[in-house]
Amino acid sequence: MGEFISNLRKYRQLAELTQEELAERVGVRRETIVRLEAEKYNPSLKLAIDISRAVKAPIEDIFEFPD
């Protein structure tokens, strides 16, 4: 798994969602959101798209994958 930078917490808070609310919207457990925010879990493309839609921000702004 490659390293990445997660800006999920920032965009989740801008969307005024709790971790639990976001998890429910995208169909995962709250622990998954916690791990994504801590950069401990690399999301699937489907999950990244679902999160992007839920927080209304581009995927590439939420998750950065440096070269």
mmCIF file as Biopython writes it, N, C-alpha, C and O atoms, coordinates in Angstrom:
data_model
#
loop_
_atom_site.group_PDB
_atom_site.id
_atom_site.type_symbol
_atom_site.label_atom_id
_atom_site.label_alt_id
_atom_site.label_comp_id
_atom_site.label_asym_id
_atom_site.label_entity_id
_atom_site.label_seq_id
_atom_site.pdbx_PDB_ins_code
_atom_site.Cartn_x
_atom_site.Cartn_y
_atom_site.Cartn_z
_atom_site.occupancy
_atom_site.B_iso_or_equiv
_atom_site.auth_seq_id
_atom_site.auth_asym_id
_atom_site.pdbx_PDB_model_num
ATOM 1   N N  . MET A ? 1  ? 0.842   -1.176 0.000  1.0 0.0 1  A 1 
ATOM 2   C CA . MET A ? 1  ? 0.000   0.000  0.000  1.0 0.0 1  A 1 
ATOM 3   C C  . MET A ? 1  ? 0.885   1.237  0.000  1.0 0.0 1  A 1 
ATOM 4   O O  . MET A ? 1  ? 1.769   1.382  0.845  1.0 0.0 1  A 1 
ATOM 5   N N  . GLY A ? 2  ? 0.638   2.131  -0.960 1.0 0.0 2  A 1 
ATOM 6   C CA . GLY A ? 2  ? 1.422   3.347  -1.048 1.0 0.0 2  A 1 
ATOM 7   C C  . GLY A ? 2  ? 1.024   4.357  0.008  1.0 0.0 2  A 1 
ATOM 8   O O  . GLY A ? 2  ? -0.084  4.328  0.545  1.0 0.0 2  A 1 
ATOM 9   N N  . GLU A ? 3  ? 1.948   5.243  0.288  1.0 0.0 3  A 1 
ATOM 10  C CA . GLU A ? 3  ? 1.654   6.274  1.275  1.0 0.0 3  A 1 
ATOM 11  C C  . GLU A ? 3  ? 0.777   7.348  0.651  1.0 0.0 3  A 1 
ATOM 12  O O  . GLU A ? 3  ? 0.860   7.611  -0.548 1.0 0.0 3  A 1 
ATOM 13  N N  . PHE A ? 4  ? -0.055  7.958  1.464  1.0 0.0 4  A 1 
ATOM 14  C CA . PHE A ? 4  ? -0.931  9.011  0.983  1.0 0.0 4  A 1 
ATOM 15  C C  . PHE A ? 4  ? -1.198  10.003 2.101  1.0 0.0 4  A 1 
ATOM 16  O O  . PHE A ? 4  ? -0.945  9.724  3.273  1.0 0.0 4  A 1 
ATOM 17  N N  . ILE A ? 5  ? -1.705  11.151 1.725  1.0 0.0 5  A 1 
ATOM 18  C CA . ILE A ? 5  ? -2.073  12.193 2.674  1.0 0.0 5  A 1 
ATOM 19  C C  . ILE A ? 5  ? -3.596  12.273 2.683  1.0 0.0 5  A 1 
ATOM 20  O O  . ILE A ? 5  ? -4.225  12.370 1.629  1.0 0.0 5  A 1 
ATOM 21  N N  . SER A ? 6  ? -4.174  12.233 3.857  1.0 0.0 6  A 1 
ATOM 22  C CA . SER A ? 6  ? -5.623  12.307 3.977  1.0 0.0 6  A 1 
ATOM 23  C C  . SER A ? 6  ? -6.035  13.662 4.546  1.0 0.0 6  A 1 
ATOM 24  O O  . SER A ? 6  ? -5.613  14.053 5.634  1.0 0.0 6  A 1 
ATOM 25  N N  . ASN A ? 7  ? -6.862  14.362 3.787  1.0 0.0 7  A 1 
ATOM 26  C CA . ASN A ? 7  ? -7.458  15.616 4.243  1.0 0.0 7  A 1 
ATOM 27  C C  . ASN A ? 7  ? -8.933  15.400 4.584  1.0 0.0 7  A 1 
ATOM 28  O O  . ASN A ? 7  ? -9.722  16.344 4.618  1.0 0.0 7  A 1 
ATOM 29  N N  . LEU A ? 8  ? -9.284  14.156 4.832  1.0 0.0 8  A 1 
ATOM 30  C CA . LEU A ? 8  ? -10.678 13.811 5.054  1.0 0.0 8  A 1 
ATOM 31  C C  . LEU A ? 8  ? -11.279 14.539 6.248  1.0 0.0 8  A 1 
ATOM 32  O O  . LEU A ? 8  ? -12.401 15.041 6.163  1.0 0.0 8  A 1 
ATOM 33  N N  . ARG A ? 9  ? -10.557 14.604 7.347  1.0 0.0 9  A 1 
ATOM 34  C CA . ARG A ? 9  ? -11.099 15.261 8.555  1.0 0.0 9  A 1 
ATOM 35  C C  . ARG A ? 9  ? -11.549 16.692 8.222  1.0 0.0 9  A 1 
ATOM 36  O O  . ARG A ? 9  ? -12.647 17.108 8.592  1.0 0.0 9  A 1 
ATOM 37  N N  . LYS A ? 10 ? -10.690 17.432 7.525  1.0 0.0 10 A 1 
ATOM 38  C CA . LYS A ? 10 ? -10.992 18.815 7.153  1.0 0.0 10 A 1 
ATOM 39  C C  . LYS A ? 10 ? -12.287 18.891 6.339  1.0 0.0 10 A 1 
ATOM 40  O O  . LYS A ? 10 ? -13.171 19.689 6.651  1.0 0.0 10 A 1 
ATOM 41  N N  . TYR A ? 11 ? -12.399 18.068 5.304  1.0 0.0 11 A 1 
ATOM 42  C CA . TYR A ? 11 ? -13.576 18.129 4.435  1.0 0.0 11 A 1 
ATOM 43  C C  . TYR A ? 11 ? -14.830 17.575 5.120  1.0 0.0 11 A 1 
ATOM 44  O O  . TYR A ? 11 ? -15.939 18.039 4.856  1.0 0.0 11 A 1 
ATOM 45  N N  . ARG A ? 12 ? -14.655 16.603 5.983  1.0 0.0 12 A 1 
ATOM 46  C CA . ARG A ? 12 ? -15.803 16.081 6.742  1.0 0.0 12 A 1 
ATOM 47  C C  . ARG A ? 12 ? -16.343 17.161 7.667  1.0 0.0 12 A 1 
ATOM 48  O O  . ARG A ? 12 ? -17.555 17.346 7.774  1.0 0.0 12 A 1 
ATOM 49  N N  . GLN A ? 13 ? -15.445 17.869 8.331  1.0 0.0 13 A 1 
ATOM 50  C CA . GLN A ? 13 ? -15.869 18.939 9.233  1.0 0.0 13 A 1 
ATOM 51  C C  . GLN A ? 13 ? -16.493 20.104 8.468  1.0 0.0 13 A 1 
ATOM 52  O O  . GLN A ? 13 ? -17.459 20.701 8.943  1.0 0.0 13 A 1 
ATOM 53  N N  . LEU A ? 14 ? -15.958 20.435 7.295  1.0 0.0 14 A 1 
ATOM 54  C CA . LEU A ? 14 ? -16.560 21.483 6.473  1.0 0.0 14 A 1 
ATOM 55  C C  . LEU A ? 14 ? -17.973 21.102 6.039  1.0 0.0 14 A 1 
ATOM 56  O O  . LEU A ? 14 ? -18.839 21.964 5.890  1.0 0.0 14 A 1 
ATOM 57  N N  . ALA A ? 15 ? -18.199 19.804 5.838  1.0 0.0 15 A 1 
ATOM 58  C CA . ALA A ? 15 ? -19.524 19.309 5.467  1.0 0.0 15 A 1 
ATOM 59  C C  . ALA A ? 15 ? -20.429 19.160 6.692  1.0 0.0 15 A 1 
ATOM 60  O O  . ALA A ? 15 ? -21.595 18.783 6.573  1.0 0.0 15 A 1 
ATOM 61  N N  . GLU A ? 16 ? -19.877 19.460 7.863  1.0 0.0 16 A 1 
ATOM 62  C CA . GLU A ? 16 ? -20.608 19.370 9.133  1.0 0.0 16 A 1 
ATOM 63  C C  . GLU A ? 16 ? -21.155 17.965 9.390  1.0 0.0 16 A 1 
ATOM 64  O O  . GLU A ? 16 ? -22.307 17.786 9.784  1.0 0.0 16 A 1 
ATOM 65  N N  . LEU A ? 17 ? -20.288 16.974 9.155  1.0 0.0 17 A 1 
ATOM 66  C CA . LEU A ? 17 ? -20.635 15.581 9.397  1.0 0.0 17 A 1 
ATOM 67  C C  . LEU A ? 17 ? -19.758 15.014 10.504 1.0 0.0 17 A 1 
ATOM 68  O O  . LEU A ? 17 ? -18.569 15.323 10.582 1.0 0.0 17 A 1 
ATOM 69  N N  . THR A ? 18 ? -20.342 14.191 11.352 1.0 0.0 18 A 1 
ATOM 70  C CA . THR A ? 18 ? -19.539 13.447 12.318 1.0 0.0 18 A 1 
ATOM 71  C C  . THR A ? 18 ? -18.947 12.240 11.593 1.0 0.0 18 A 1 
ATOM 72  O O  . THR A ? 18 ? -19.351 11.914 10.477 1.0 0.0 18 A 1 
ATOM 73  N N  . GLN A ? 19 ? -18.001 11.595 12.231 1.0 0.0 19 A 1 
ATOM 74  C CA . GLN A ? 19 ? -17.452 10.366 11.650 1.0 0.0 19 A 1 
ATOM 75  C C  . GLN A ? 19 ? -18.551 9.335  11.459 1.0 0.0 19 A 1 
ATOM 76  O O  . GLN A ? 19 ? -18.590 8.649  10.438 1.0 0.0 19 A 1 
ATOM 77  N N  . GLU A ? 20 ? -19.435 9.223  12.426 1.0 0.0 20 A 1 
ATOM 78  C CA . GLU A ? 20 ? -20.534 8.261  12.362 1.0 0.0 20 A 1 
ATOM 79  C C  . GLU A ? 20 ? -21.480 8.580  11.203 1.0 0.0 20 A 1 
ATOM 80  O O  . GLU A ? 20 ? -21.892 7.680  10.472 1.0 0.0 20 A 1 
ATOM 81  N N  . GLU A ? 21 ? -21.822 9.847  11.037 1.0 0.0 21 A 1 
ATOM 82  C CA . GLU A ? 21 ? -22.727 10.246 9.944  1.0 0.0 21 A 1 
ATOM 83  C C  . GLU A ? 21 ? -22.117 9.959  8.585  1.0 0.0 21 A 1 
ATOM 84  O O  . GLU A ? 21 ? -22.796 9.450  7.693  1.0 0.0 21 A 1 
ATOM 85  N N  . LEU A ? 22 ? -20.839 10.281 8.421  1.0 0.0 22 A 1 
ATOM 86  C CA . LEU A ? 22 ? -20.166 10.002 7.152  1.0 0.0 22 A 1 
ATOM 87  C C  . LEU A ? 22 ? -20.119 8.502  6.894  1.0 0.0 22 A 1 
ATOM 88  O O  . LEU A ? 22 ? -20.379 8.046  5.780  1.0 0.0 22 A 1 
ATOM 89  N N  . ALA A ? 23 ? -19.787 7.745  7.922  1.0 0.0 23 A 1 
ATOM 90  C CA . ALA A ? 23 ? -19.725 6.288  7.788  1.0 0.0 23 A 1 
ATOM 91  C C  . ALA A ? 23 ? -21.065 5.724  7.316  1.0 0.0 23 A 1 
ATOM 92  O O  . ALA A ? 23 ? -21.106 4.867  6.433  1.0 0.0 23 A 1 
ATOM 93  N N  . GLU A ? 24 ? -22.147 6.202  7.899  1.0 0.0 24 A 1 
ATOM 94  C CA . GLU A ? 24 ? -23.479 5.735  7.507  1.0 0.0 24 A 1 
ATOM 95  C C  . GLU A ? 24 ? -23.780 6.087  6.057  1.0 0.0 24 A 1 
ATOM 96  O O  . GLU A ? 24 ? -24.342 5.273  5.324  1.0 0.0 24 A 1 
ATOM 97  N N  . ARG A ? 25 ? -23.411 7.285  5.641  1.0 0.0 25 A 1 
ATOM 98  C CA . ARG A ? 25 ? -23.687 7.727  4.263  1.0 0.0 25 A 1 
ATOM 99  C C  . ARG A ? 25 ? -22.940 6.910  3.223  1.0 0.0 25 A 1 
ATOM 100 O O  . ARG A ? 25 ? -23.450 6.682  2.126  1.0 0.0 25 A 1 
ATOM 101 N N  . VAL A ? 26 ? -21.731 6.467  3.561  1.0 0.0 26 A 1 
ATOM 102 C CA . VAL A ? 26 ? -20.925 5.737  2.571  1.0 0.0 26 A 1 
ATOM 103 C C  . VAL A ? 26 ? -20.915 4.230  2.808  1.0 0.0 26 A 1 
ATOM 104 O O  . VAL A ? 26 ? -20.263 3.494  2.069  1.0 0.0 26 A 1 
ATOM 105 N N  . GLY A ? 27 ? -21.631 3.765  3.830  1.0 0.0 27 A 1 
ATOM 106 C CA . GLY A ? 27 ? -21.795 2.336  4.049  1.0 0.0 27 A 1 
ATOM 107 C C  . GLY A ? 27 ? -20.615 1.610  4.650  1.0 0.0 27 A 1 
ATOM 108 O O  . GLY A ? 27 ? -20.344 0.459  4.308  1.0 0.0 27 A 1 
ATOM 109 N N  . VAL A ? 28 ? -19.903 2.289  5.560  1.0 0.0 28 A 1 
ATOM 110 C CA . VAL A ? 28 ? -18.786 1.642  6.265  1.0 0.0 28 A 1 
ATOM 111 C C  . VAL A ? 28 ? -18.958 1.868  7.765  1.0 0.0 28 A 1 
ATOM 112 O O  . VAL A ? 28 ? -19.850 2.599  8.194  1.0 0.0 28 A 1 
ATOM 113 N N  . ARG A ? 29 ? -18.097 1.234  8.553  1.0 0.0 29 A 1 
ATOM 114 C CA . ARG A ? 29 ? -18.118 1.460  10.000 1.0 0.0 29 A 1 
ATOM 115 C C  . ARG A ? 29 ? -17.347 2.731  10.332 1.0 0.0 29 A 1 
ATOM 116 O O  . ARG A ? 29 ? -16.481 3.162  9.570  1.0 0.0 29 A 1 
ATOM 117 N N  . ARG A ? 30 ? -17.671 3.324  11.473 1.0 0.0 30 A 1 
ATOM 118 C CA . ARG A ? 30 ? -16.986 4.546  11.905 1.0 0.0 30 A 1 
ATOM 119 C C  . ARG A ? 30 ? -15.481 4.318  12.000 1.0 0.0 30 A 1 
ATOM 120 O O  . ARG A ? 30 ? -14.697 5.226  11.723 1.0 0.0 30 A 1 
ATOM 121 N N  . GLU A ? 31 ? -15.079 3.122  12.385 1.0 0.0 31 A 1 
ATOM 122 C CA . GLU A ? 31 ? -13.653 2.808  12.518 1.0 0.0 31 A 1 
ATOM 123 C C  . GLU A ? 31 ? -12.917 2.978  11.186 1.0 0.0 31 A 1 
ATOM 124 O O  . GLU A ? 31 ? -11.742 3.345  11.170 1.0 0.0 31 A 1 
ATOM 125 N N  . THR A ? 32 ? -13.598 2.716  10.083 1.0 0.0 32 A 1 
ATOM 126 C CA . THR A ? 32 ? -12.991 2.899  8.766  1.0 0.0 32 A 1 
ATOM 127 C C  . THR A ? 32 ? -12.700 4.372  8.533  1.0 0.0 32 A 1 
ATOM 128 O O  . THR A ? 32 ? -11.637 4.717  8.018  1.0 0.0 32 A 1 
ATOM 129 N N  . ILE A ? 33 ? -13.622 5.238  8.902  1.0 0.0 33 A 1 
ATOM 130 C CA . ILE A ? 33 ? -13.416 6.684  8.762  1.0 0.0 33 A 1 
ATOM 131 C C  . ILE A ? 33 ? -12.263 7.132  9.656  1.0 0.0 33 A 1 
ATOM 132 O O  . ILE A ? 33 ? -11.430 7.938  9.240  1.0 0.0 33 A 1 
ATOM 133 N N  . VAL A ? 34 ? -12.212 6.615  10.872 1.0 0.0 34 A 1 
ATOM 134 C CA . VAL A ? 34 ? -11.106 6.936  11.790 1.0 0.0 34 A 1 
ATOM 135 C C  . VAL A ? 34 ? -9.777  6.549  11.156 1.0 0.0 34 A 1 
ATOM 136 O O  . VAL A ? 34 ? -8.830  7.336  11.180 1.0 0.0 34 A 1 
ATOM 137 N N  . ARG A ? 35 ? -9.692  5.352  10.591 1.0 0.0 35 A 1 
ATOM 138 C CA . ARG A ? 35 ? -8.443  4.879  9.974  1.0 0.0 35 A 1 
ATOM 139 C C  . ARG A ? 35 ? -8.080  5.689  8.734  1.0 0.0 35 A 1 
ATOM 140 O O  . ARG A ? 35 ? -6.904  5.956  8.488  1.0 0.0 35 A 1 
ATOM 141 N N  . LEU A ? 36 ? -9.087  6.081  7.950  1.0 0.0 36 A 1 
ATOM 142 C CA . LEU A ? 36 ? -8.820  6.923  6.779  1.0 0.0 36 A 1 
ATOM 143 C C  . LEU A ? 36 ? -8.269  8.273  7.203  1.0 0.0 36 A 1 
ATOM 144 O O  . LEU A ? 36 ? -7.314  8.768  6.604  1.0 0.0 36 A 1 
ATOM 145 N N  . GLU A ? 37 ? -8.854  8.869  8.218  1.0 0.0 37 A 1 
ATOM 146 C CA . GLU A ? 37 ? -8.384  10.173 8.692  1.0 0.0 37 A 1 
ATOM 147 C C  . GLU A ? 37 ? -6.976  10.089 9.281  1.0 0.0 37 A 1 
ATOM 148 O O  . GLU A ? 37 ? -6.218  11.058 9.229  1.0 0.0 37 A 1 
ATOM 149 N N  . ALA A ? 38 ? -6.634  8.945  9.832  1.0 0.0 38 A 1 
ATOM 150 C CA . ALA A ? 38 ? -5.301  8.751  10.428 1.0 0.0 38 A 1 
ATOM 151 C C  . ALA A ? 38 ? -4.279  8.259  9.405  1.0 0.0 38 A 1 
ATOM 152 O O  . ALA A ? 38 ? -3.132  7.981  9.754  1.0 0.0 38 A 1 
ATOM 153 N N  . GLU A ? 39 ? -4.696  8.150  8.140  1.0 0.0 39 A 1 
ATOM 154 C CA . GLU A ? 39 ? -3.826  7.683  7.055  1.0 0.0 39 A 1 
ATOM 155 C C  . GLU A ? 39 ? -3.332  6.256  7.287  1.0 0.0 39 A 1 
ATOM 156 O O  . GLU A ? 39 ? -2.210  5.908  6.921  1.0 0.0 39 A 1 
ATOM 157 N N  . LYS A ? 40 ? -4.193  5.432  7.904  1.0 0.0 40 A 1 
ATOM 158 C CA . LYS A ? 40 ? -3.846  4.040  8.192  1.0 0.0 40 A 1 
ATOM 159 C C  . LYS A ? 40 ? -4.551  3.075  7.241  1.0 0.0 40 A 1 
ATOM 160 O O  . LYS A ? 40 ? -4.325  1.866  7.304  1.0 0.0 40 A 1 
ATOM 161 N N  . TYR A ? 41 ? -5.403  3.601  6.361  1.0 0.0 41 A 1 
ATOM 162 C CA . TYR A ? 41 ? -6.190  2.763  5.470  1.0 0.0 41 A 1 
ATOM 163 C C  . TYR A ? 41 ? -6.309  3.455  4.126  1.0 0.0 41 A 1 
ATOM 164 O O  . TYR A ? 41 ? -6.763  4.597  4.050  1.0 0.0 41 A 1 
ATOM 165 N N  . ASN A ? 42 ? -5.906  2.772  3.068  1.0 0.0 42 A 1 
ATOM 166 C CA . ASN A ? 42 ? -5.951  3.292  1.717  1.0 0.0 42 A 1 
ATOM 167 C C  . ASN A ? 42 ? -7.311  2.932  1.126  1.0 0.0 42 A 1 
ATOM 168 O O  . ASN A ? 42 ? -7.608  1.746  0.980  1.0 0.0 42 A 1 
ATOM 169 N N  . PRO A ? 43 ? -8.151  3.918  0.781  1.0 0.0 43 A 1 
ATOM 170 C CA . PRO A ? 43 ? -9.504  3.610  0.343  1.0 0.0 43 A 1 
ATOM 171 C C  . PRO A ? 43 ? -9.563  3.003  -1.050 1.0 0.0 43 A 1 
ATOM 172 O O  . PRO A ? 43 ? -8.709  3.266  -1.897 1.0 0.0 43 A 1 
ATOM 173 N N  . SER A ? 44 ? -10.582 2.189  -1.270 1.0 0.0 44 A 1 
ATOM 174 C CA . SER A ? 44 ? -10.852 1.705  -2.619 1.0 0.0 44 A 1 
ATOM 175 C C  . SER A ? 44 ? -11.350 2.883  -3.449 1.0 0.0 44 A 1 
ATOM 176 O O  . SER A ? 44 ? -11.745 3.910  -2.897 1.0 0.0 44 A 1 
ATOM 177 N N  . LEU A ? 45 ? -11.331 2.741  -4.751 1.0 0.0 45 A 1 
ATOM 178 C CA . LEU A ? 45 ? -11.823 3.806  -5.616 1.0 0.0 45 A 1 
ATOM 179 C C  . LEU A ? 45 ? -13.297 4.087  -5.340 1.0 0.0 45 A 1 
ATOM 180 O O  . LEU A ? 45 ? -13.701 5.248  -5.278 1.0 0.0 45 A 1 
ATOM 181 N N  . LYS A ? 46 ? -14.102 3.045  -5.173 1.0 0.0 46 A 1 
ATOM 182 C CA . LYS A ? 46 ? -15.535 3.218  -4.905 1.0 0.0 46 A 1 
ATOM 183 C C  . LYS A ? 46 ? -15.750 3.995  -3.612 1.0 0.0 46 A 1 
ATOM 184 O O  . LYS A ? 46 ? -16.566 4.917  -3.571 1.0 0.0 46 A 1 
ATOM 185 N N  . LEU A ? 47 ? -15.027 3.632  -2.560 1.0 0.0 47 A 1 
ATOM 186 C CA . LEU A ? 47 ? -15.172 4.326  -1.281 1.0 0.0 47 A 1 
ATOM 187 C C  . LEU A ? 47 ? -14.728 5.781  -1.410 1.0 0.0 47 A 1 
ATOM 188 O O  . LEU A ? 47 ? -15.379 6.676  -0.872 1.0 0.0 47 A 1 
ATOM 189 N N  . ALA A ? 48 ? -13.631 6.021  -2.116 1.0 0.0 48 A 1 
ATOM 190 C CA . ALA A ? 48 ? -13.155 7.391  -2.303 1.0 0.0 48 A 1 
ATOM 191 C C  . ALA A ? 48 ? -14.195 8.229  -3.049 1.0 0.0 48 A 1 
ATOM 192 O O  . ALA A ? 48 ? -14.414 9.390  -2.702 1.0 0.0 48 A 1 
ATOM 193 N N  . ILE A ? 49 ? -14.834 7.658  -4.062 1.0 0.0 49 A 1 
ATOM 194 C CA . ILE A ? 49 ? -15.879 8.365  -4.809 1.0 0.0 49 A 1 
ATOM 195 C C  . ILE A ? 49 ? -17.070 8.652  -3.906 1.0 0.0 49 A 1 
ATOM 196 O O  . ILE A ? 49 ? -17.596 9.765  -3.902 1.0 0.0 49 A 1 
ATOM 197 N N  . ASP A ? 50 ? -17.494 7.654  -3.141 1.0 0.0 50 A 1 
ATOM 198 C CA . ASP A ? 50 ? -18.631 7.840  -2.235 1.0 0.0 50 A 1 
ATOM 199 C C  . ASP A ? 50 ? -18.345 8.938  -1.210 1.0 0.0 50 A 1 
ATOM 200 O O  . ASP A ? 50 ? -19.212 9.764  -0.924 1.0 0.0 50 A 1 
ATOM 201 N N  . ILE A ? 51 ? -17.138 8.946  -0.660 1.0 0.0 51 A 1 
ATOM 202 C CA . ILE A ? 51 ? -16.756 9.973  0.309  1.0 0.0 51 A 1 
ATOM 203 C C  . ILE A ? 51 ? -16.727 11.341 -0.359 1.0 0.0 51 A 1 
ATOM 204 O O  . ILE A ? 51 ? -17.216 12.323 0.200  1.0 0.0 51 A 1 
ATOM 205 N N  . SER A ? 52 ? -16.157 11.402 -1.549 1.0 0.0 52 A 1 
ATOM 206 C CA . SER A ? 52 ? -16.087 12.654 -2.298 1.0 0.0 52 A 1 
ATOM 207 C C  . SER A ? 52 ? -17.477 13.243 -2.499 1.0 0.0 52 A 1 
ATOM 208 O O  . SER A ? 52 ? -17.684 14.441 -2.309 1.0 0.0 52 A 1 
ATOM 209 N N  . ARG A ? 53 ? -18.418 12.404 -2.879 1.0 0.0 53 A 1 
ATOM 210 C CA . ARG A ? 53 ? -19.796 12.869 -3.078 1.0 0.0 53 A 1 
ATOM 211 C C  . ARG A ? 53 ? -20.438 13.300 -1.761 1.0 0.0 53 A 1 
ATOM 212 O O  . ARG A ? 53 ? -21.169 14.290 -1.721 1.0 0.0 53 A 1 
ATOM 213 N N  . ALA A ? 54 ? -20.171 12.568 -0.696 1.0 0.0 54 A 1 
ATOM 214 C CA . ALA A ? 54 ? -20.777 12.871 0.604  1.0 0.0 54 A 1 
ATOM 215 C C  . ALA A ? 54 ? -20.298 14.204 1.171  1.0 0.0 54 A 1 
ATOM 216 O O  . ALA A ? 54 ? -21.077 14.938 1.779  1.0 0.0 54 A 1 
ATOM 217 N N  . VAL A ? 55 ? -19.019 14.518 0.972  1.0 0.0 55 A 1 
ATOM 218 C CA . VAL A ? 55 ? -18.478 15.766 1.528  1.0 0.0 55 A 1 
ATOM 219 C C  . VAL A ? 55 ? -18.408 16.880 0.485  1.0 0.0 55 A 1 
ATOM 220 O O  . VAL A ? 55 ? -18.001 18.003 0.782  1.0 0.0 55 A 1 
ATOM 221 N N  . LYS A ? 56 ? -18.816 16.544 -0.753 1.0 0.0 56 A 1 
ATOM 222 C CA . LYS A ? 56 ? -18.867 17.524 -1.852 1.0 0.0 56 A 1 
ATOM 223 C C  . LYS A ? 56 ? -17.510 18.185 -2.100 1.0 0.0 56 A 1 
ATOM 224 O O  . LYS A ? 56 ? -17.388 19.409 -2.143 1.0 0.0 56 A 1 
ATOM 225 N N  . ALA A ? 57 ? -16.491 17.327 -2.263 1.0 0.0 57 A 1 
ATOM 226 C CA . ALA A ? 57 ? -15.138 17.808 -2.560 1.0 0.0 57 A 1 
ATOM 227 C C  . ALA A ? 57 ? -14.470 16.817 -3.510 1.0 0.0 57 A 1 
ATOM 228 O O  . ALA A ? 57 ? -14.775 15.625 -3.473 1.0 0.0 57 A 1 
ATOM 229 N N  . PRO A ? 58 ? -13.559 17.299 -4.364 1.0 0.0 58 A 1 
ATOM 230 C CA . PRO A ? 58 ? -12.869 16.397 -5.286 1.0 0.0 58 A 1 
ATOM 231 C C  . PRO A ? 58 ? -12.010 15.362 -4.560 1.0 0.0 58 A 1 
ATOM 232 O O  . PRO A ? 58 ? -11.384 15.653 -3.540 1.0 0.0 58 A 1 
ATOM 233 N N  . ILE A ? 59 ? -11.997 14.164 -5.102 1.0 0.0 59 A 1 
ATOM 234 C CA . ILE A ? 59 ? -11.193 13.078 -4.514 1.0 0.0 59 A 1 
ATOM 235 C C  . ILE A ? 59 ? -9.744  13.517 -4.333 1.0 0.0 59 A 1 
ATOM 236 O O  . ILE A ? 59 ? -9.139  13.266 -3.291 1.0 0.0 59 A 1 
ATOM 237 N N  . GLU A ? 60 ? -9.188  14.175 -5.358 1.0 0.0 60 A 1 
ATOM 238 C CA . GLU A ? 60 ? -7.768  14.534 -5.302 1.0 0.0 60 A 1 
ATOM 239 C C  . GLU A ? 60 ? -7.466  15.587 -4.234 1.0 0.0 60 A 1 
ATOM 240 O O  . GLU A ? 60 ? -6.308  15.765 -3.857 1.0 0.0 60 A 1 
ATOM 241 N N  . ASP A ? 61 ? -8.486  16.282 -3.746 1.0 0.0 61 A 1 
ATOM 242 C CA . ASP A ? 61 ? -8.287  17.212 -2.630 1.0 0.0 61 A 1 
ATOM 243 C C  . ASP A ? 61 ? -8.385  16.484 -1.291 1.0 0.0 61 A 1 
ATOM 244 O O  . ASP A ? 61 ? -7.725  16.861 -0.322 1.0 0.0 61 A 1 
ATOM 245 N N  . ILE A ? 62 ? -9.203  15.449 -1.243 1.0 0.0 62 A 1 
ATOM 246 C CA . ILE A ? 62 ? -9.391  14.699 0.006  1.0 0.0 62 A 1 
ATOM 247 C C  . ILE A ? 62 ? -8.221  13.752 0.251  1.0 0.0 62 A 1 
ATOM 248 O O  . ILE A ? 62 ? -7.689  13.670 1.358  1.0 0.0 62 A 1 
ATOM 249 N N  . PHE A ? 63 ? -7.832  13.037 -0.812 1.0 0.0 63 A 1 
ATOM 250 C CA . PHE A ? 63 ? -6.732  12.058 -0.699 1.0 0.0 63 A 1 
ATOM 251 C C  . PHE A ? 63 ? -5.644  12.437 -1.695 1.0 0.0 63 A 1 
ATOM 252 O O  . PHE A ? 63 ? -5.877  12.491 -2.903 1.0 0.0 63 A 1 
ATOM 253 N N  . GLU A ? 64 ? -4.456  12.699 -1.170 1.0 0.0 64 A 1 
ATOM 254 C CA . GLU A ? 64 ? -3.314  13.059 -2.023 1.0 0.0 64 A 1 
ATOM 255 C C  . GLU A ? 64 ? -2.335  11.894 -2.061 1.0 0.0 64 A 1 
ATOM 256 O O  . GLU A ? 64 ? -1.927  11.374 -1.022 1.0 0.0 64 A 1 
ATOM 257 N N  . PHE A ? 65 ? -1.969  11.496 -3.264 1.0 0.0 65 A 1 
ATOM 258 C CA . PHE A ? 65 ? -1.012  10.412 -3.453 1.0 0.0 65 A 1 
ATOM 259 C C  . PHE A ? 65 ? 0.234   10.981 -4.129 1.0 0.0 65 A 1 
ATOM 260 O O  . PHE A ? 65 ? 0.307   11.028 -5.356 1.0 0.0 65 A 1 
ATOM 261 N N  . PRO A ? 66 ? 1.219   11.416 -3.327 1.0 0.0 66 A 1 
ATOM 262 C CA . PRO A ? 66 ? 2.435   11.999 -3.899 1.0 0.0 66 A 1 
ATOM 263 C C  . PRO A ? 66 ? 3.213   10.969 -4.726 1.0 0.0 66 A 1 
ATOM 264 O O  . PRO A ? 66 ? 3.114   9.763  -4.501 1.0 0.0 66 A 1 
ATOM 265 N N  . ASP A ? 67 ? 3.978   11.474 -5.676 1.0 0.0 67 A 1 
ATOM 266 C CA . ASP A ? 67 ? 4.803   10.595 -6.532 1.0 0.0 67 A 1 
ATOM 267 C C  . ASP A ? 67 ? 5.866   9.890  -5.746 1.0 0.0 67 A 1 
ATOM 268 O O  . ASP A ? 67 ? 6.642   9.118  -6.310 1.0 0.0 67 A 1 
#
